[in-house]
Amino acid sequence: MADPTPPPRPGDRSPWNWLLLIPIVLPLITVFFNAESPDLLGFPRFYWQQLAYILVGVSTTTLVYQMTKRRGEG
């Protein structure tokens, strides 16, 4: 009889995954929000800082994905 359980997948324990903590922790540091200036193109700090966090999150996720993807798998 065949074993119905699938073979175990190797764990993904790449140290690159630690970089994913940056876009999680960075917006939680409230000291960064404790100012109204500087303005950027007329936008208060809070708004352009939120957009910067989005860019940090996307770039960090892209970097971790590119560094941890397995070559040859489709």
N, C-alpha and C positions, 0 to 999 in steps of 0.2 A: 504494500500500500504506500502511496506517495504521501509525504508530509504536507499538510495543507498550509502550514505557515510559510510565509515568504522568507528568503534568506535575509539575515540582518544587514542593514546598510551600514557602511562605515560612518562613524560620527564625524561631523564637520566641526573640528576643534581648531580652526585656523586662528592665529593671533590677529589676523586682519579684522575679525568680527568685533574686537574690542573698540575699533574706531566708530562703530555704530552707537556707542554711548555719547559721542560728542553732540549729535543733533538732539539727543534726548535731554542731556544735562544742561547744555548751554542756555536754552530759553528759561530754565528754571532758576537761574542765578539772577535774583531780583536786583542786585546792585547795578546791573547794566541798564535797568529801566528807570533809575532814580535821577533822571535829568530831563529837561525839556529841550535843551540844545545839545548838539548842533542840529540845525535844520539842513536837509539835503533837498535841493530843488524845490524849496517851499514846503516840504513835508516834515512834520515833527519827527523827532527821533524814534518814537515808538513804532510808527508805521514803516519807515524804511528799515528799521531794525528787524521787524517781523519778516519782511521780504528777504533780508539778508540771511535770516535763519532758514528760510525755505531753500535758498541757494546752497547753504552749507549742508543741509540735509540731503539734497539731491546729489551734490557732488560727492559727499561721503558715501552714500549708498552706491553710487556708480563705481567709485573706486574700490569698495569692498567687493562688489559683484565681479568686477574685472579681475581682481587679484585672487578670488577664490573659486571662480568657475573652473570646471574640469575641462580640459582640452579634449576634443574628440567626441564629446557627447553632444548629440543633436537635440 
